[in-house]
Amino acid sequence: MQIEVFDPAMCCSTGVCGPSVDPALARFAADLEGLASSGVAVRRFNLGQEPLAFAENEQVRELLTTMGESALPIVFAGGGLRSTGRFPTRDELAAWTGTPSATLSVHLPSGTASDETTCCSPGDADASGSSGCCATSEPVAMGEKATNAAPCC
C-alpha cells in the first residue's frame, strides 16, 4: 500500500516551523509517520519544492486547473484519489490502508502538543538539549538556504 500526498507550498511538512502551528497538519504528519512505521510507503510532494511532481500527475494537474490551490492537499491511497482540500483524519488513513488506527498513535514532533499550538524558537532547547528545533538562528540572505537548517525547514 502507498499513500501519496501533494501538499501546498509550505516550509515543512510537520507543521511546527514558522510563527504559527497548524494542529491539523502536525497531527497529519504524525499519522503519516505512524503509517510509515507500520510498513506503508508514504510519499509527500511540496508544491513549493517539487512542482514537477504536480505537473507530471494528470489527476493533480486537473484538480489544480479546476479548483486551484484550494484542492491541496491532495491525497491518494493505493493509487486512488481519496481526499482533496483537507488533511484526512487518522481513521480515514487507517481505513484506506487497512492499518489499525491505534498503531498510528505516535508522538507529535517536538514543539507540539495534540491540542495546543506551540512552537519552539530557534534558540529554544528540546527535551534532548538540542537547540533550534524549528529553525536555524544563522543569518541567511533572501533566496539562500541556511547551511545548518533542520531537515524540515
C-alpha positions, -999 to +999 in steps of 0.1 A: +000+000+000+012+035-008+000+070+003+009+099-018+003+135-006+005+166-027+009+194-002+005+231-007+037+252-008+050+254+028+083+255+046+080+220+061+056+191+063+055+187+101+036+219+108+060+230+135+080+255+115+072+292+114+053+316+136+020+297+138+014+259+140-015+242+123-025+215+147-043+195+119-010+195+099+010+184+129-014+155+136-014+145+099+024+145+098+024+123+130-002+099+115+019+096+083+049+088+104+029+061+121+018+047+088+054+046+076+064+028+108+037+002+100+052-005+066+031+017+044+050+036+017+044+073+022+054+099-004+049+136+001+054+163-025+056+200-016+043+224-044+070+250-035+098+225-036+087+198-061+064+214-087+074+189-114+057+161-094+024+181-096+028+188-133+036+151-141+005+137-123-025+141-146-052+140-118-033+165-097-028+188-127-066+186-135-076+193-099-053+223-097-067+236-131-103+233-120-101+241-082-068+260-079-047+257-048-079+251-027-076+214-039-045+210-018-036+188-001-045+160-025-042+125-011-040+092-030-041+058-013-034+027-033-034+048-065-069+061-059-079+097-052-091+098-016-091+134-004-088+170-016-086+203+002-081+190+037-059+168+058-075+133+062-083+120+097-064+092+114-094+070+110-096+077+072-059+069+068-063+037+087-093+026+067-077+034+034-045+015+042-060-013+063-039-003+092-054-002+127-057+034+138-043+026+172-009+018+155-008+053+141-005+068+176+029+084+176+043+113+194+039+146+176+071+164+165+090+183+192+074+216+200+038+205+195+010+190+217-021+173+204-044+201+214-021+231+217-005+253+191+030+260+203+064+261+186+099+265+198+120+293+186+155+288+170+172+294+204+149+270+224+162+236+235+141+205+231+140+176+257+173+162+244+190+196+249+193+202+211+187+239+203+169+252+173+142+225+168+122+247+145+147+268+125+182+280+124+194+312+140+221+315+113+216+347+093+206+339+057+202+362+028+169+361+009+169+333-016+196+313+001+193+282+023+209+280+057+238+256+059+227+243+093+190+243+088+169+215+103+157+189+078+122+202+078+129+238+072 
